[in-house]
Each structure stands twice: as structure tokens, then as C-alpha cells.
């Protein structure tokens, strides 16, 4: 598998209901972890120090990308409730994605506490805590890292496929699909490509979440290349 990494030094942590994974970049080198269970968070050596930059993403399916022209900052909940089921207790936030002329509306209310613990534990060199943002935000921000004409970026964990597809600077899709297993996730991936009339055989697929050897080999049967971001 090929690897492409962001230039700034720091740590990037992904969190889901079943645990977490992380990537540390220092001096041009990157150390990546497999998916780890939450009980190991307090014994992870990489979490016992500070970093130049800290990114924490939560793989929440409760997201909606809204064009700036149609976004009402006074009513973000209305925009999100149009595309996902929200409980009365779900807190709703939003973050701008100016390079796409859009706003990402989301809820991190997943009945998990690990992301909040990590935000309070893994600090920047100045002692500041990092906000917990949705995985979809980082997929969108990763589009420039995909050098192909067809830009396909995905994350998969705990029954949810997070998928972004673009061509050059034109965003074609940003969605989350419920998929009980990786085979089902592949089905939604190929269905999206078919509807967008994109050929996987001439495309590279980029994953932010760790892939199992079996998942990687399965993707290689259909795609030109598989890249771990």
C-alpha cells in the first residue's frame, strides 16, 4: 500500500465507538497504529506528550454539507435533521469549509466519551486542547492530498462508510452509508462510482482509517492503487 502524509508535524487521532487509531508525524517520518480498544488509551505512550498540532476526528454519521448560500447559522439543527435522525438531546455544531463554499453541520452526540477524554489529554505545545471534529471534515480537507483526477477518499469503522468523491476541485459526493461489514461498504463505494460514471480501474482509492490486509487486497482487485492517508 502507498502512503501519503500531511506536511505539518503532529498527531492525528480517529475515534469511533469501538476505539481509536492514530498517526504521529515527526521529522518527515510517520508512525501509524492499528485500531485500538478504548481501554488502552491511558497506556498509549504517544498520548503522554504535547505536539505542534493535534487533530481529533470522530466517526459520526450525523453530518450534512450545506452550501454557504443556503446555510442559516441560527438554525443548524434544521439543516442536519433533514438528512439524519436526531434525538432531542443531540447537540448540533457546524464548521466552515470555505474552499468548497460550504458549511459542515454535525452532531458528536454518540454516547461515547473517548473523544472528549482525548481532547482533554492530548494537548498542543501551548497547552491548548483540540476540538473534536467529524471525520467527514477531515475527508474533505484531505482532497488536495489525492493527486488523481478522480479523488476518492473513504473511512470505514463500526458499520459506517464515510465517503467523499471529487474531480479536480468539483465535489461530486460527500455522504455516510450504513454498512454492516466491509463487503457492504465496498458495495456502496462501487455503487457511488457507477452512478457518477467513474471507472475504479483507472482510479486510486484513499483511506484514512486503517485497512485490514484482507480489505486492502479486496480493493486492489478493482482499483488502480490503494493509498493510506
N, C-alpha and C positions, 0 to 999 in steps of 0.2 A: 504494500500500500504506500502511496505517496503521502507526504506530509507537507503542509503549508502552515506557516505560523505568523501571527501578527508581530510587528516590529517592536512595540514597547515591551519593556521588561515588566514582569508582574505575575499575578496568579489569576487564573480564570476557573471558577467553580460552577459546576452544574448540579442542581438539586432536583430530586423528584421524591415521590412518596416512599420509594424503596431505598433511597440512599443518595450517594453523591459520587462525582468524579471530578478530577481537577487537572489542570495543566499549569506548569510553572516554567516561565522563560527567563533565563538569566545568561548574559554573556553570549547570546546567539545560540544557546542550547535550550532544548525543551525537554522537560520530564512530564510524562503523562501517566495517569493512574487508570486502572480498570474501574469498573463500577464497584463502589464500596458500600457496605451497610452502615447505617447511622451510628451504630454502637462503637465504631472505630474513629469517630470524629475527634474525640478528646485525646487520642493517642497518635494522631497523624502529625509527624514532625513538621511538615510544611505549614501547618496552621499555627505553629508556635512562634512565628516571627512576623515582621512587617514587610510590606512590599511597596514599590514605586507606584503600582496600580493594582487595584482589586476589582474584578468583575464577578458578580454573583447572579446567576440566572436560575429561575425556577421554571420547570417544565409544566406550566399551567396551560390547560386547553381553553381557558376563559380569556380569549383575546379577540380583538376586532381592529382592523386597519381602516381608518376613516380618512378620506381626503380632507385637507385643511378647510376647503370651502364649505364642507358640509358638517364640520365638527362644531358643536356647541359646548364650550367649556363649562357652562352652567348645568349641563345635563349629560355628563359622560355615561351615566348608568343606562340611560335610554338607548344610547348607541350600542352598548355591549349587550343589553338584554334582547336586542333584535336578532342576535346570532348565537346566543348561548343561554342556558338556563342559569339564573342567579337566585341564590337564597336571599332572604331579607337581610341576613347578617353579613353578606359578602361585601367587603369594602372594594370600591372601584377607583382606580387611578388611571392616569394617562401620561404618555411621554411623547414628545415630538420626534418625528423622523423627517427633518427638513429636506434632506436630499431626495426624498420621494414625494415631497409636498403633502405629507400625511401625518396623522396622529395615531399612535397605537394606544388603544383603550384596553385595560386589562384588570383582572382581579387575581390577587395572590392568595385568596382565601381557599385553601385546600385542606384545612385541618392538619397542617404539618407545622412543626416548629423549627426544623433543622435549618432552614434558610435564614430565619431570624437569629438563631444562635451563631451561625457562621458570620452574619453581618456584624454582630457584636464582638466576635472573636478575632477574625482575620482583618487586620487594620492596615491602612496605608502608613507610610513612613512618618506622616504628620500626625498619626493617631486618629484619623478620620475613619468612620465606618462607611462601607459601600452600600448603595441602595440595592435592593433585590428587584431585578427587572425580569420580565418574562423572557423565556428562551426565544420566542419569536422576534424580539427586539434584536438579539444578537445574530439571528439568522439574517435579518435584513441588513444589519451593519456589516455582515461578512460578504455581501455580494461583490465588493471590489476585489476580494481575495480570489474569486473564481475567474480565471483568465480566459475561459472558453466563451464563445459567442452565446451558447446556451448555458445559463447559470442555474444549477440545480443544487440546492442546499437543504439538508434534512437533519432531523434529530429524532431518535426513537427511544422511548422508555415507558414502561408501565402502561402499555396499551394505547399510547398516543403517538401518532406520527406528525411531527411539525415540519411543514414543507414550504419552501419558497422557490419560485421559478421565475427567471427573468431572461430577457435577451438584451445584451448590452446594458442600457440604462432603463429599459422598459420593463416594469414589473408586470408579470402575467398572472401570478398566483401567490397568495400568502394565506395558508389555511392550516387547520389542525384536523386530523382524521382519527377517529377511534378505530384501533386495530388490535385485536386480541393477541396477535403474535406477529413475528417479523415477516412471515409469509404474507399475511394480510396487509401489513404495511407496504410490502413490495407491490401488492395488487393495486393499492390506491396510488402509489407512485407511478406505476405504468399507466394506470387509467388517466391520471392527470396529464402525462406526457402525450398520450394518444389524443385526448381532447384538444390539446394545444398543438397537435401535429408536429411533435418533436421526436426525433429519432434517437433513442438511447445508444445505439451502436456508434454514433459519432459524437456522443456527449460524455462529459465527466460528471459523476455524482459526488458531491462533497457532504461528509457527515461531521457534525460537531460532537455528537455523543460517540463513545467507544463502540466499535463493532466487534462482534464475535468472529472468530475465524470462519465459521460456517456462513454467517451473514455476509462477510466480505466476499467469500468465494461465490456465493449466490449472485451478488451484484455484478461481479466480474464476468459472469456468463452473458450479461446483457449490455453493460456499459463499456465504453472505450477505456475508462480509467475510474478508479475509486480513490478519493482523496480524504484524508483525515485533517480537519481544520483544527 
